Amino acid sequence: MSTYVFSLNDISVEDGSPVVSVNNSDSFFGLIEGSQLFIAGKLPATIIDHDTTANTLTLKYNWQQGDLSNVAAQVVPIGAVGVLLQALENNRAAYAAFLENAGSGEVEWENINNPPQTSLRWPNFSELAGKISKEQLPDDIDTDNKKTQAMSPPIKREASLNQRLVDYPTLKKTEVSPTESPNNRRLIQFDDVRTEVHISLTDRWFTIPTTIASRAFSVFYRGLILRFNNNSSYTGNIKMRVYPMGTGGLGLPNNPTLANHQWHEYETSVTNLYKIGEFNSSYFEGIIEYIELDNGWHQFDVNQSDVSSLNAKFDVAFGTFRSPFRTFYQKTDGFWYSDDMTPDVPHSIGASWTQDANNPRLFTVTNAEDGNDGLRFFSDSFDDFQFEIVLDVTSLSFVMALTISNSDPNKVYLEGPARFITDERIFFKRAGTRVSSTFTIESIKMRIPHYG
C-alpha cells in the first residue's frame, strides 16, 4: 500500500454525506485505510474506503462542514500508524513468550538466533539475572554490557504530520502589497482589485508578473492629424487598423461608420487626400495601429514625429502639439493598459475638494452638494477614452460618483480599494444629496482590448 501523500485538485462533497467525489483523473490508487482528508480551513476527516473506478472516497463519518464543490485537498496516510502499532504489539508478544520460556528453563536458542522480524531491539538481559547462567547463553551475547542490538533492518522514519502541514501553502486575500518578511513560511496572497498574486520566498515576497508584452500605440486626440509632406496629396487605396473612442469612424478617410471601443480593419479608395485624422471637418479620436498605402505602409509602435515610409508627419489642426504615443502593457486578461496617466494637477477641482500638498494623489471632499462641485482630471479630449481607475478610499460618507453620468457601476459605496472601468468623462462628485470622503488615486490607465 502507498505511504505517499495524495494531492487531489478537484473534489466535491455534500454536507451530511460520507461520499467524496474526485472530479478529475487524479490518482489515489493504493490509498491506506485510515488516511486523513485535509481541506484548507476544515477539520480533517478519516477515510475508510476508496473506489478508483467510481472515483470516490468513503469517510468514516458523514461530512458536517458544509457543501464543498471543486476544491483542492490532500490525503495524508496517517492510517499507516496502525501498521507500526501492530509491529509493536508483535514485539511485546514475542518478548513475553521469551520470558515465559526462560522462566521454565526450557529455552529454544534457535528462536533467539532467529528473532522475530518485527522486533526492534533484544530485551535487556539484566532482567534475566538469576534465571539463566552465563554458561547457558550463546557466545555472541554480551552479558557484561547487558544488551545487544537486534539484527532487524532499521525503520524508515516518516515526516511527522506537523512537518507535512508546514509545507502546505496558506492562501490569503489581501488589499495591500505585503512588505513584512514571511520568515520562511509558505504563503500565497492574492489581490482581486489590482489582479496581483504574491508568493513568499524565504525572507521576501515575489509578485508574479501579469504583463506578457509591451508596445507603444498612437492615440489620436481631437485635432491631431497625420499630414503628407510638402503639402502633397495621396490618391489610391488605403487600408487601416483603427480603434475609435468617441467619434466612431468620423475623421478617417471617407468617414466610415465604425463602432466605438472595438478594433476595425477597413479599406477605402481616396482622391487627393492631404491628411489622415480629419475628413470633411470631422476629427478622429482613438488609435490608429497601422496604415497601408499603395506605395508604403507603417505600423505605429515607435514614438516618432516623422513617418518617412508614408511621406507624412504628425501635425495639429489647432491647439498645442504633443506626442500621441503612449506605452501600453498587455496583461493576462487580454487587455492593453497604458502607463499611469494620473496628472499631478487636475484639470479642475471644485470648492469642496482639496488636494494634499505633500501627496498629489490624496484628495479630500467635504459635503459636496452641488452636482457641478466635482473633481476632473482630464480635458474634453479624453472624455470618451476607456480608462481603468484604481483608488483606495479611507473614509466615505454617503455615495460618490466617479463619472459624469452618475450611474452604476461607477459609484463608490464602501471604503477600501476598488477598481473601475469607464469610457465616459471622469468626474468625481456626489451621487446623492452630498458626499464626504478621503481617498488616494493609485492609478488611472487607458485600457484597450488586444487587436489580435
Secondary structure, DSSP 8 states (H G I E B T S, - for coil): ---S-EEEEEEEE-TT-SEEEE-S----TT--TT-EEE-TTS--EEEEEEETTTTEEEESS---S--EEEEEEEEE-GGGHHHHHHHHHHHHHHHHHHHHHHHHT---HHHHHS--TT--S---GGGGTTTS-GGGS-TT--TTT------S--------HHHHHHTS-EEEE-SS---S--TT--EEEEETTTTEEEEE-SSSEEE---EEEEEEEEEE-TTEEEEEGGG--EEEEEEEEEEESSSTTTTSTT-----TTS-EEEEEEEEEE-EESEETTEE--EEEEEEEETTEEEE--S--SEEGGGTEEEEESSS-----EEEEEEETTSEEEES----SS-SEE-TTEEE-SS-TTEEEEEEE-STT--EE-S-GGGTTS-EEEEEEEEEEEEEEEEETT--TTSEE-SSEEEEEEESS-EEEEEEEEEEEEEEEEEEEEEEEE---
